[in-house]
């Protein structure tokens, strides 16, 4: 089993910051793994996107995940 170190919390600047919660954490050991937390359809201005539209909510969630991916 590998040794894990260098855990780094990920909170992109262009996403909502939630107290006591990180959008992702990267863990380095024999390789690097990024764990992404549960996302919702909220933009950086704390506005719910696509209130009654699963398609629009999904698009916003994927946008949020892409922001996290680009930062790691």
N, C-alpha and C positions, 0 to 999 in steps of 0.2 A: 504494500500500500504506500502511495506517495505521501510526501509531507506537504501540507498546504500552508501557504503564507501569502502575504501581500493582498489581503482582502481589501478591496476598494469599493466604497459605496458610490453609486452613480446617481446623480441628480442633475440632469441637464439644465442649463440656465434658462432655456426657452420653454421650460415646462413648469407647471404648477408645483410648488414646493409644499409638501405636507409635513407637518410637525410629527416627528417620531416614525417616519416612513421613508424608505428609499425606493426609487424606481427600479434599481438593479444593484447587484453586487458582482464584482468580478473576483474570482478566486484563482490564484496561480499555484500550481503544484508541478506535476510532470507536464501539464499543459494548462492552458487558461480556459476557464468556463465562466460564462456570464449567465447569471440567473436573473430573469426579468420578473418583477412583481406583477401582480394583477393590475391591469390597466382599465381605465374607464374612458368614456367619450368626452372628456373635459379638455378644453384648450388651455393655453398659457394664461388666459384672462379669467380662468375659472368659470367659463361658460360651457354648459352642457350642449354638445353638438348633436343634432338629429334626435330630438326628444322622442318623436314617434316614428323614427325610421331606423330599422336595424341596419340597413345598408349604410346610411350616413354615420351611425355610431361606429360601425365596424371600420369604415374608412378613417375616422378620427383615431381609433385605437391603433390601427396600423401606422398612422402618421406618428403617434406617440412612441411606438416601438422603434420606428426608424430613427427618431431623434436619439433614443437611448443607444441604438446600435452604432450610430455615427460618432457618438462620444467615446465609446469603449475602444 
